[in-house]
Amino acid sequence: MYAATPAFFIGWIPVAGIIGILWSLFITVHGLKECAGLSYLRSIMVVVVPIILFVLFLVLLLGLIASFTKVLNPLYWM
């Protein structure tokens, strides 16, 4: 939770919010390395893999929704 403070603190500023999110990710990776005793590679994977899986899930979900809206559209059958 402490690593998310920069994102919460400056997240409402449009450009600085991106910097705050990146800084929060860096703090999280560094904190995992120091506190959990992981290497940098494992710490990065612990942070990045869930983000990639979440984005992949969203893309698949949006594709599924788009395919159903195309098939269920009455104009599609004409």
PyMOL commands that place a pseudoatom at each C-alpha (Angstrom):
pseudoatom trace, name=CA, resn=MET, resi=1, chain=A, elem=C, hetatm=0, pos=[0.000, 0.000, 0.000]
pseudoatom trace, name=CA, resn=TYR, resi=2, chain=A, elem=C, hetatm=0, pos=[2.850, 2.380, 0.725]
pseudoatom trace, name=CA, resn=ALA, resi=3, chain=A, elem=C, hetatm=0, pos=[4.166, 1.926, -2.803]
pseudoatom trace, name=CA, resn=ALA, resi=4, chain=A, elem=C, hetatm=0, pos=[0.850, 3.135, -4.246]
pseudoatom trace, name=CA, resn=THR, resi=5, chain=A, elem=C, hetatm=0, pos=[1.096, 6.524, -2.518]
pseudoatom trace, name=CA, resn=PRO, resi=6, chain=A, elem=C, hetatm=0, pos=[2.756, 8.360, -5.460]
pseudoatom trace, name=CA, resn=ALA, resi=7, chain=A, elem=C, hetatm=0, pos=[0.028, 7.174, -7.824]
pseudoatom trace, name=CA, resn=PHE, resi=8, chain=A, elem=C, hetatm=0, pos=[-2.690, 8.277, -5.397]
pseudoatom trace, name=CA, resn=PHE, resi=9, chain=A, elem=C, hetatm=0, pos=[-0.998, 11.564, -4.562]
pseudoatom trace, name=CA, resn=ILE, resi=10, chain=A, elem=C, hetatm=0, pos=[-0.314, 12.833, -8.084]
pseudoatom trace, name=CA, resn=GLY, resi=11, chain=A, elem=C, hetatm=0, pos=[-2.629, 10.539, -10.043]
pseudoatom trace, name=CA, resn=TRP, resi=12, chain=A, elem=C, hetatm=0, pos=[-5.202, 13.259, -10.587]
pseudoatom trace, name=CA, resn=ILE, resi=13, chain=A, elem=C, hetatm=0, pos=[-2.736, 15.346, -12.621]
pseudoatom trace, name=CA, resn=PRO, resi=14, chain=A, elem=C, hetatm=0, pos=[-2.959, 14.160, -16.270]
pseudoatom trace, name=CA, resn=VAL, resi=15, chain=A, elem=C, hetatm=0, pos=[0.715, 13.755, -17.252]
pseudoatom trace, name=CA, resn=ALA, resi=16, chain=A, elem=C, hetatm=0, pos=[2.147, 13.421, -13.771]
pseudoatom trace, name=CA, resn=GLY, resi=17, chain=A, elem=C, hetatm=0, pos=[-0.266, 10.554, -13.084]
pseudoatom trace, name=CA, resn=ILE, resi=18, chain=A, elem=C, hetatm=0, pos=[1.619, 8.356, -15.540]
pseudoatom trace, name=CA, resn=ILE, resi=19, chain=A, elem=C, hetatm=0, pos=[4.890, 9.245, -13.844]
pseudoatom trace, name=CA, resn=GLY, resi=20, chain=A, elem=C, hetatm=0, pos=[3.323, 8.474, -10.465]
pseudoatom trace, name=CA, resn=ILE, resi=21, chain=A, elem=C, hetatm=0, pos=[2.140, 5.055, -11.658]
pseudoatom trace, name=CA, resn=LEU, resi=22, chain=A, elem=C, hetatm=0, pos=[5.570, 4.207, -13.067]
pseudoatom trace, name=CA, resn=TRP, resi=23, chain=A, elem=C, hetatm=0, pos=[7.235, 5.366, -9.838]
pseudoatom trace, name=CA, resn=SER, resi=24, chain=A, elem=C, hetatm=0, pos=[4.805, 3.244, -7.818]
pseudoatom trace, name=CA, resn=LEU, resi=25, chain=A, elem=C, hetatm=0, pos=[5.664, 0.200, -9.932]
pseudoatom trace, name=CA, resn=PHE, resi=26, chain=A, elem=C, hetatm=0, pos=[9.371, 0.850, -9.391]
pseudoatom trace, name=CA, resn=ILE, resi=27, chain=A, elem=C, hetatm=0, pos=[8.885, 1.201, -5.635]
pseudoatom trace, name=CA, resn=THR, resi=28, chain=A, elem=C, hetatm=0, pos=[6.875, -2.038, -5.584]
pseudoatom trace, name=CA, resn=VAL, resi=29, chain=A, elem=C, hetatm=0, pos=[9.602, -3.924, -7.471]
pseudoatom trace, name=CA, resn=HIS, resi=30, chain=A, elem=C, hetatm=0, pos=[12.324, -2.541, -5.232]
pseudoatom trace, name=CA, resn=GLY, resi=31, chain=A, elem=C, hetatm=0, pos=[10.295, -3.287, -2.099]
pseudoatom trace, name=CA, resn=LEU, resi=32, chain=A, elem=C, hetatm=0, pos=[9.741, -6.889, -3.191]
pseudoatom trace, name=CA, resn=LYS, resi=33, chain=A, elem=C, hetatm=0, pos=[13.458, -7.249, -3.810]
pseudoatom trace, name=CA, resn=GLU, resi=34, chain=A, elem=C, hetatm=0, pos=[14.407, -5.907, -0.406]
pseudoatom trace, name=CA, resn=CYS, resi=35, chain=A, elem=C, hetatm=0, pos=[11.647, -7.266, 1.830]
pseudoatom trace, name=CA, resn=ALA, resi=36, chain=A, elem=C, hetatm=0, pos=[10.929, -10.622, 0.185]
pseudoatom trace, name=CA, resn=GLY, resi=37, chain=A, elem=C, hetatm=0, pos=[14.521, -11.296, -0.804]
pseudoatom trace, name=CA, resn=LEU, resi=38, chain=A, elem=C, hetatm=0, pos=[13.670, -11.797, -4.475]
pseudoatom trace, name=CA, resn=SER, resi=39, chain=A, elem=C, hetatm=0, pos=[15.908, -10.947, -7.397]
pseudoatom trace, name=CA, resn=TYR, resi=40, chain=A, elem=C, hetatm=0, pos=[15.046, -7.992, -9.597]
pseudoatom trace, name=CA, resn=LEU, resi=41, chain=A, elem=C, hetatm=0, pos=[13.898, -10.314, -12.384]
pseudoatom trace, name=CA, resn=ARG, resi=42, chain=A, elem=C, hetatm=0, pos=[11.470, -12.173, -10.123]
pseudoatom trace, name=CA, resn=SER, resi=43, chain=A, elem=C, hetatm=0, pos=[10.257, -8.925, -8.590]
pseudoatom trace, name=CA, resn=ILE, resi=44, chain=A, elem=C, hetatm=0, pos=[9.570, -7.489, -12.028]
pseudoatom trace, name=CA, resn=MET, resi=45, chain=A, elem=C, hetatm=0, pos=[7.748, -10.655, -13.049]
pseudoatom trace, name=CA, resn=VAL, resi=46, chain=A, elem=C, hetatm=0, pos=[5.606, -10.549, -9.888]
pseudoatom trace, name=CA, resn=VAL, resi=47, chain=A, elem=C, hetatm=0, pos=[4.497, -7.029, -10.819]
pseudoatom trace, name=CA, resn=VAL, resi=48, chain=A, elem=C, hetatm=0, pos=[4.252, -7.303, -14.618]
pseudoatom trace, name=CA, resn=VAL, resi=49, chain=A, elem=C, hetatm=0, pos=[2.690, -10.758, -15.147]
pseudoatom trace, name=CA, resn=PRO, resi=50, chain=A, elem=C, hetatm=0, pos=[-0.633, -9.913, -13.409]
pseudoatom trace, name=CA, resn=ILE, resi=51, chain=A, elem=C, hetatm=0, pos=[-0.854, -6.684, -15.407]
pseudoatom trace, name=CA, resn=ILE, resi=52, chain=A, elem=C, hetatm=0, pos=[-0.317, -8.599, -18.668]
pseudoatom trace, name=CA, resn=LEU, resi=53, chain=A, elem=C, hetatm=0, pos=[-2.877, -11.242, -17.676]
pseudoatom trace, name=CA, resn=PHE, resi=54, chain=A, elem=C, hetatm=0, pos=[-5.426, -8.565, -16.777]
pseudoatom trace, name=CA, resn=VAL, resi=55, chain=A, elem=C, hetatm=0, pos=[-4.946, -6.749, -20.096]
pseudoatom trace, name=CA, resn=LEU, resi=56, chain=A, elem=C, hetatm=0, pos=[-5.199, -10.059, -21.981]
pseudoatom trace, name=CA, resn=PHE, resi=57, chain=A, elem=C, hetatm=0, pos=[-8.414, -10.891, -20.131]
pseudoatom trace, name=CA, resn=LEU, resi=58, chain=A, elem=C, hetatm=0, pos=[-9.876, -7.476, -21.014]
pseudoatom trace, name=CA, resn=VAL, resi=59, chain=A, elem=C, hetatm=0, pos=[-8.969, -7.871, -24.687]
pseudoatom trace, name=CA, resn=LEU, resi=60, chain=A, elem=C, hetatm=0, pos=[-10.562, -11.318, -24.806]
pseudoatom trace, name=CA, resn=LEU, resi=61, chain=A, elem=C, hetatm=0, pos=[-13.654, -10.068, -22.993]
pseudoatom trace, name=CA, resn=LEU, resi=62, chain=A, elem=C, hetatm=0, pos=[-14.034, -7.104, -25.331]
pseudoatom trace, name=CA, resn=GLY, resi=63, chain=A, elem=C, hetatm=0, pos=[-13.579, -9.391, -28.330]
pseudoatom trace, name=CA, resn=LEU, resi=64, chain=A, elem=C, hetatm=0, pos=[-16.251, -11.714, -26.999]
pseudoatom trace, name=CA, resn=ILE, resi=65, chain=A, elem=C, hetatm=0, pos=[-18.649, -8.846, -26.409]
pseudoatom trace, name=CA, resn=ALA, resi=66, chain=A, elem=C, hetatm=0, pos=[-17.955, -7.424, -29.867]
pseudoatom trace, name=CA, resn=SER, resi=67, chain=A, elem=C, hetatm=0, pos=[-18.547, -10.780, -31.536]
pseudoatom trace, name=CA, resn=PHE, resi=68, chain=A, elem=C, hetatm=0, pos=[-21.865, -11.273, -29.740]
pseudoatom trace, name=CA, resn=THR, resi=69, chain=A, elem=C, hetatm=0, pos=[-23.069, -7.782, -30.551]
pseudoatom trace, name=CA, resn=LYS, resi=70, chain=A, elem=C, hetatm=0, pos=[-22.277, -8.387, -34.219]
pseudoatom trace, name=CA, resn=VAL, resi=71, chain=A, elem=C, hetatm=0, pos=[-24.073, -11.742, -34.288]
pseudoatom trace, name=CA, resn=LEU, resi=72, chain=A, elem=C, hetatm=0, pos=[-27.070, -10.552, -32.259]
pseudoatom trace, name=CA, resn=ASN, resi=73, chain=A, elem=C, hetatm=0, pos=[-27.516, -7.400, -34.341]
pseudoatom trace, name=CA, resn=PRO, resi=74, chain=A, elem=C, hetatm=0, pos=[-30.648, -7.800, -36.524]
pseudoatom trace, name=CA, resn=LEU, resi=75, chain=A, elem=C, hetatm=0, pos=[-29.033, -5.842, -39.362]
pseudoatom trace, name=CA, resn=TYR, resi=76, chain=A, elem=C, hetatm=0, pos=[-26.254, -8.454, -39.517]
pseudoatom trace, name=CA, resn=TRP, resi=77, chain=A, elem=C, hetatm=0, pos=[-28.674, -11.094, -40.800]
pseudoatom trace, name=CA, resn=MET, resi=78, chain=A, elem=C, hetatm=0, pos=[-29.935, -9.012, -43.728]
for i in range(1, 78): cmd.bond("trace and resi %d" % i, "trace and resi %d" % (i + 1))
show_as sticks, trace
zoom trace
